[in-house]
Amino acid sequence: MAKIAHRFLTGVDMRPLRLLQLGAGLLLISAAVVAFGVIPPVRADTYPLATPDRAVPAFWANALLNVLVAATAFVSSRAGSTRPAPRRILPGVAGIVGLLLGLVLIDAATALSGHGPGMRGAVVALWVCVCLDLVGGAAMVVSAFLRRG
């Protein structure tokens, strides 16, 4: 009842903002899983053709970009703009970048799946991150379409 009263009194629909915050939270979780569940096993990878010195910085870059996209989405959900374009474009762009980050991790997960049984945990963690990034990015894109402009 309080949500209906809030929407009636302020004219603001909270669903797109909640979707945007959900997407930001999922991307933060994905960054944490990459940092703590993927990077340590990849650093210790003993597969003959493995290149951890090149893979670890790429995973750190993915985790950092996830944090930046999540921060952008969260700031966009909290900022009240009188112009409709920033309220719709910023979450849409953040969502598309989140989707692209998830697609990049698909390649990493398939590449690491051939590195033997020692990398199974990292591969599972990467697939979890792929799902989190794709769902989070899609939630941000949907929230951009649902926001009134």
Buried (B, 14 or more C-beta within 10 A) or exposed (E): EEEEEEEEEEEEBEEBBEBBBBBBBBBBBBBBBBBEBBBEBBEEBEEEEBEBEEBBEBBBEBBEBBBBBBBBBBEBBEEEEEEEEEBBBBBBBBBBBBBBBBEBBBEBBEBBBEBEEEBEEBBBBBBBBBBBBBBBBBBBBBBBEBBEE
